Amino acid sequence: MKIVGIQSSPRGKQSNTLKLLDAALNGALEVGAEGEAIDVTKLNIKYCTACDSCHETGVCSIKDDFNVVLKKLLAADGLIWSSPNYIKNVTAQLKTLFDRSPLIVHEQLFDGKYGFSLTTAGSGEVDFVLDIMNNYMINCGGIVIGGVGCAIAQGPSALLAAIEKSQEMGKDLVEAIKKKRQYPEQEDAHKAWRERFKYVLIANKDHWMHNCDYWAEKGWIQE
Ligand SMILES: Cc1cc2nc3c(=O)[nH]c(=O)nc-3n(C[C@H](O)[C@H](O)[C@H](O)COP(=O)(O)O)c2cc1C
């Protein structure tokens, strides 16, 4: 079983959020998974140019490190998203990765994958940032098991507690994957999204050929 963790703080080894991610990956390792952390701040990931070619061909036209990350995300069973709170949002580096994901969303490529999110903030507002990452995961067809956030202003004991919680959530992620744990609300949300998006696909069928072929293969639309 493979778990991939995304790190997006530009502070490298100084990052508090990385401490949570390391703990989560260690937790997963302790119960037998393989783990890999990807630091997106060190990669060359350009902005989406909205060229639409991924929907036509299934391939992003921009040749940079995104395609390497995408392969790793798609090969993983579990995904851990992490970002510090930057102005009540994720870092620009993580948002840039999210914006490169239209193919993942249109084809629900995280279908069958489980994940969770981690954040730290100076003062608070951790839930808002966790929701941004978890909503992205769900929007891509994945299932979310929870999130861990820490307000650094609450002191070292709060950070230690969040590190421990992250480690436990790493273990729980492996358990959720093994048991194919059910989350009926999220599964209903996926079904409702596919039902709505079907009409967008049909309206664009002349140029979103790859998307349409994929949906037909999945049995989500009739050709
Ligand atoms: C550009 C920037 C914006 C930030 N915005 C917020 C914010 O809106 N709310 C907050 O509570 N903390 C904010 N912070 C503080 C960071 O979220 C906090 O220090 C976090 O723990 C840093 O994580 P890191 O050590 O993983 O880089 C901001 C920090 C920076 C550098």
PDBQT file of the ligand as one rigid body, heavy atoms in Angstrom, charges set to zero:
ROOT
HETATM    1  C1  LIG A 301       2.299  34.655   4.000  1.00  0.00    +0.000 C 
HETATM    2  C2  LIG A 301       1.784  34.161   5.315  1.00  0.00    +0.000 A 
HETATM    3  C3  LIG A 301       0.424  34.277   5.603  1.00  0.00    +0.000 A 
HETATM    4  C4  LIG A 301      -0.085  33.822   6.815  1.00  0.00    +0.000 A 
HETATM    5  N1  LIG A 301      -1.425  33.953   7.073  1.00  0.00    +0.000 NA
HETATM    6  C5  LIG A 301      -1.928  33.521   8.245  1.00  0.00    +0.000 A 
HETATM    7  C6  LIG A 301      -3.327  33.680   8.528  1.00  0.00    +0.000 A 
HETATM    8  O1  LIG A 301      -4.085  34.236   7.743  1.00  0.00    +0.000 OA
HETATM    9  N2  LIG A 301      -3.796  33.204   9.710  1.00  0.00    +0.000 N 
HETATM   10  C7  LIG A 301      -2.978  32.586  10.624  1.00  0.00    +0.000 A 
HETATM   11  O2  LIG A 301      -3.455  32.155  11.667  1.00  0.00    +0.000 OA
HETATM   12  N3  LIG A 301      -1.646  32.416  10.368  1.00  0.00    +0.000 NA
HETATM   13  C8  LIG A 301      -1.116  32.873   9.213  1.00  0.00    +0.000 A 
HETATM   14  N4  LIG A 301       0.244  32.733   8.950  1.00  0.00    +0.000 N 
HETATM   15  C9  LIG A 301       1.093  32.002   9.910  1.00  0.00    +0.000 C 
HETATM   16  C10 LIG A 301       1.368  30.576   9.485  1.00  0.00    +0.000 C 
HETATM   17  O3  LIG A 301       0.169  29.910   9.122  1.00  0.00    +0.000 OA
HETATM   18  C11 LIG A 301       2.012  29.778  10.616  1.00  0.00    +0.000 C 
HETATM   19  O4  LIG A 301       3.191  30.398  11.040  1.00  0.00    +0.000 OA
HETATM   20  C12 LIG A 301       2.282  28.351  10.197  1.00  0.00    +0.000 C 
HETATM   21  O5  LIG A 301       2.495  27.541  11.339  1.00  0.00    +0.000 OA
HETATM   22  C13 LIG A 301       3.490  28.243   9.286  1.00  0.00    +0.000 C 
HETATM   23  O6  LIG A 301       3.630  26.909   8.922  1.00  0.00    +0.000 OA
HETATM   24  P1  LIG A 301       5.020  26.294   8.457  1.00  0.00    +0.000 P 
HETATM   25  O7  LIG A 301       5.940  26.319   9.665  1.00  0.00    +0.000 OA
HETATM   26  O8  LIG A 301       4.677  24.904   8.083  1.00  0.00    +0.000 OA
HETATM   27  O9  LIG A 301       5.538  27.098   7.325  1.00  0.00    +0.000 OA
HETATM   28  C14 LIG A 301       0.773  33.219   7.761  1.00  0.00    +0.000 A 
HETATM   29  C15 LIG A 301       2.162  33.108   7.469  1.00  0.00    +0.000 A 
HETATM   30  C16 LIG A 301       2.654  33.598   6.273  1.00  0.00    +0.000 A 
HETATM   31  C17 LIG A 301       4.141  33.483   5.979  1.00  0.00    +0.000 C 
ENDROOT
TORSDOF 0
